[in-house]
Amino acid sequence: MNNCFVYQHIRLDTNQVFYIGIGRSYPYKKRARVSTSLYRNELWHKIVNEHGHRWEIVFDNLTQDEARAKEVELILKYGRISDGTGILCNIARGGLGNWDYKHTNETKNKLRESVLKQNREGNNPRLGCKHSDKSKSIMRLRKLGIKHSEEQNEHQSKARSTGTYKIYKDNNLLGSFHSTSIAFKSTGVPPRSISQLASNNKIGRWGKAKGIMVEFTPNNKIDKKTEK
């Protein structure tokens, strides 16, 4: 199937490519891999947290073998920091992926026993949890490939929000947001940096060099202001 693609991550401070990757699109999960921060290496996180990033699709509608070949080609072109040949934070040479990987029966049994042990000891945080009817409806729509409108997404974001983030640059308000992910899409400031700036745990490069300031107001304080 021609549902694979090759993407690149680009630093916001220099517009330089720093990561090459491949992914696969599904009807209910379009290009999810390209924007996630999960399963990234330590150097990738360091670059993103300090400088921010954006992504681009380089090649689309490829077969799995074509995508792997292009990934190898681009990593070879830019070179890797880890082996002193270039600018990419990729650890591997590319062309591998684990889409077709399957656990052995032995590994499946070990994983199953691990979960059963957690259940017996009461250490499984998901034990006894049930999805609400609303959650079930959302999952069903996703599997059918039906997308929510921007208005529905905004409503869900507000419902899940713990407060409001006001983001300033050089003392000018860039906007108010109900989540760090939505703020990132609008301002380019990474979610982790927003949280750090809001809690004043770390100022980092975003606060010092780029003049970014974040003011976080919890929902309970918002409600009290509204009541007054």
ROROVEX-764890 format. One record per residue (C-alpha): residue in one letter; x, y, z. Coordinates in steps of 0.001 Angstrom, whole numbers, plus 500000, padded with zeros to 6 digits. Layout:
N
AXYZ
...
REM end
This chain:
228
M500000500000500000
N501149503549499216
N500325504946502662
C503846505703503915
F505651509035504057
V509005510589504922
Y509128513678507129
Q511713516062508542
H511841518152511709
I513270521666511434
R514678523925514170
L512868527254514569
D516019529204515432
T518066528286512336
N515492526644509990
Q517918523736509833
V516791520123509443
F517703518117512549
Y515701514887512240
I514489512566509460
G511760510008510030
I509167507823508334
G505558507081509202
R502404505428508010
S498954507011507607
Y495761505321508748
P492153506396508026
Y491561507249511698
K495091508443512539
K496458510627509771
R500233511142510056
A500204510813513844
R503893509891514050
V505185513110512510
S503992515405515324
T504369513249518436
S507192513614520965
L506888509985522089
Y509812507617521551
R512227510401520615
N515830510320521786
E517395512591524402
L519135514829521855
W515856515355519963
H514141516520523165
K517069518816524030
I516879520560520642
V513079520880520693
N512940522165524286
E515600524800523642
H514745525933520124
G511273524627519157
H510556522896515876
R508209522470512955
W507704519537510595
E507430518992506850
I506385516028504717
V509230515440502260
F507842512432500356
D504280511100500454
N502226508188499121
L505136505755499205
T505320502031499778
Q507042500848502935
D510222499902501068
E510291503224499196
A509902505192502444
R512708503261504116
A515008503800501148
K514328507566501106
E514946507776504853
V518361506149504450
E519134508468501526
L518283511658503456
I520091510618506648
L523173509877504553
K522808513276502849
Y522622515337506072
G524786513093508288
R524372512336511989
I525665514153515072
S526234510846516882
D528947509686514483
G530316513136513628
T529136513117510002
G526486515831510051
I523597517699511699
L520884515105512403
C520034513811515871
N518992510436514420
I520711507576516251
A520191504913513562
R521050505030509877
G517394504671508921
G515512502139506838
L514614499958509800
G511286500737511457
N509258498230513463
W505892498258511695
D505947494557510943
Y507455493479514249
K505523490849516186
H506153489681519735
T507084486028520194
N504712483839522187
E507236483846525025
T507254487658525164
K503439487792524973
N503206485417527944
K505654487551529947
L503689490729529210
R500417489014530099
E501848487699533383
S503171491176534221
V499699492701533812
L498047489891535819
K500575490424538608
Q499768494140538699
N496067493297538900
R496583490830541761
E498646493337543743
G496309496213542966
N499045498204541231
N497368498560537844
P496049502165537596
R493646501109534810
L492081498254536776
G488322498770537052
C488342501848534799
K485558502132532264
H485175504471529297
S482315506938529486
D479675506946526752
K481200510183525454
S484668508600525231
K483247505576523446
S481518507858520943
I484764509764520255
M486753506539519739
R484082505176517418
L484148508323515268
R487945508208515070
K487913504620513856
L485358505568511215
G487630508392510089
I485130511104511079
K486840514260512318
H485503516735514851
S484923520316513797
E487233523041515124
E484388524158517396
Q484043520649518886
N487799520390519391
E487844523755521164
H484931522687523373
Q486697519437524343
S489913521311525044
K488099523674527413
A486391520750529148
R489721519007529817
S491600522194530692
T492916522828534206
G493347526539533548
T494375529230531068
Y497849530005529720
K498550533590528696
I501683533796526583
Y503601537029526144
K506538537932523898
D508444541077524822
N505504542005527110
N503022541745524210
L500193539220524629
L500290536523521935
G497087534875523127
S495236532915525816
F495020529130525513
H493348526257527347
S496175523792526707
T499912523824525994
S499419521846522762
I497025524446521312
A499378527212522456
F502264525459520674
K500336525363517380
S499691529104517557
T502953530407519038
G505606527770518294
V506648527586521963
P507069523879522931
P504522522523525462
R507228521546527946
S508748525039527838
I505306526570528417
S504791524409531512
Q508266525248532842
L507788528978532296
A504335528846533903
S505643527119537035
N508863529185537155
N510871525989537692
K513133526738534747
I513349529839532631
G515478528259529887
R516381529720526529
W512778530489525596
G512406532854528538
K515803534554528381
A516765534835524723
K513322534972523147
G511519537176525649
I508743534661526302
M506697534877529507
V503813532608530522
E501081533405533033
F498965530445534166
T495606530900535902
P493983527727537352
N490288527160536693
N489315527640540336
K490789531166540294
I489060531895536974
D485745530820538506
K486279533056541558
K487045536046539324
T483883535338537340
E481786535159540518
K483068538563541633
REM end
